[in-house]
Amino acid sequence: MIDQASAEPTVLLVDDNAQNLKVLYETLKDRGYRLLIANDGEKALTLAKRHLPEVILLDIMMPDMDGWQVCEHLKADPATADSAVVFLSALDDMDAKLRAFSLGGADYIAKPFQAQEVIARVSTHARVIRLERDLQQRNRQLEGDQTRILNAINEGIYGLDERGNIMFANPAAAMISGCGIEDLIGRNFFRLHFRAGQGDVLHDFNEDLLEAAAGLPVQATCHQGVAEHQRGVTFYRMDGSSFPAEYRATPKRDGEVLSGAVVVFRDITVELENEQALDDARGMVQDQREQLAHASRLATTGEMAAGFAHEVNQPLTAITNYARVALRLLTAEQPDHALVVQTLEKIEAQSHRASEVIRRIRSFVRKPASGKDVLSVAALLEETRQFAEVDARNNDGGVEVQVADDIPDVLADPIQVQQVALNLIRNALESTRSAGSREPVLVNVRVADPGFVRIEVSDHGVGLPEDSEQRLFLPFFSTKEEGMGIGLTLCRSLIQAQGGEIGFERPESGGALFYFTLPVAQTLAEAGEA
Ligand code: ADP
């Protein structure tokens, strides 16, 4: 059994002379060593192999196998090669010493020896060998750790030289490339993984052309020492099939000199598929949200139909009356032209009023929503107020819009924002009416957290139900007899799609306050800075 890790250094004493062995033993005993003895070369080798001594004190002149031969055997066997062999001999000539060192001996002590000298030299060599072994042990451990880490990593790792030749590859690199590690080592990364031009494999190019095939991934790292990171690059496998990859290439340097690159890469086929599926799902949700929003706008328009009819009817009645006046004026004996002109102008103004109502309805029910735009909140809310007024008259209430002067434009979908504002205003009007109040619904606009405009709709109506926090924005929650309870759910979904937030508060003065935020549109200059 190998007991390399024993606490005391092991010293093997080899001499065919029992007396010499005894003296050596006496000299070194009780000095913190484990002492082994062998009286011939064979035994010495067996003990050395079994106990891996730090130091071997080796006599040269022995029958059968002399010290030189023992040393040669020891050094030839990797297991025993690192022991410090200290020759002990009466041959005190230069040749013997030189031979001792040339055979890998660590030291030479001439007989008869001084006890202190033996003690000192053994101690030095034992310490040095111990340290060396510790160091080797630690190196092996580190290498083992590194290998385990490299083997465990799912990403492929290549070490490339400056021409792109693969010097190192981990198991994942081999798996991704569809071959063994041994097939990768020595191959050229660019030729293996890329094709140039019309599908010509890079094998067909000579070195110069390969150099010239600039722009290939990792080339700038190998040649100019520029770190790279790319996603969605096509890598070819050994069998000619390909896969989309993400890679990072880091330059490798020996001191100041660029000596190649380390490339970490992975196959992102599944990732891309998942992303695509996620994108599709997002698209579907977006479509459905827009369809629902559209259906809801149609429903709102339906609910407001009576108001619209009234709104259009008024100018139409006026137009009929003015037309009669105009006719009468024209059929008079001496038509008053100026009055006719005035009357016709009134007809024009009234028809404009009617067509405005129709324009608003048409733009509101337009499908699909028009997409995000840079909007003036003030203009949009004014339009919404006029639209809501149709309801307001129905409900006998009023809407007041207050927009501070310094409100920046926002980036949002105009129809969807209008839909949200109209929904909140109509809810507020309805609540006001239920409370029998005549207080107008207030729409306030201010700048909120940096980068957001906050629109608040407050009323003095019946106030919010007790457990609103949990339920208000849930689909189909309604306290109204004919309510569908999808208005606020839809509002939240639409505002989130604009990148804003929606919520409510209970003002101390009673009633309810709903708010939503919209992101401020970046100016071109700001976008450039970002
Ligand atoms: P619906 O209007 O069809 O009921 P909503 O989702 O728009 O659907 O509203 C859900 C519920 O939220 C309403 O039934 C009502 O109870 C409450 N609510 C919304 N706005 C107000 C408000 N301004 N004041 C009081 N309650 C409100």
Residues whose N, C-alpha, C, O or C-beta is under 5 A from the ligand:
A	BS01	ADP	N427 A428 S431 G461 G463 L464 L472 F477 S478 T479 K480 G483 M484 G485 I486 G487 L488 T489 A512
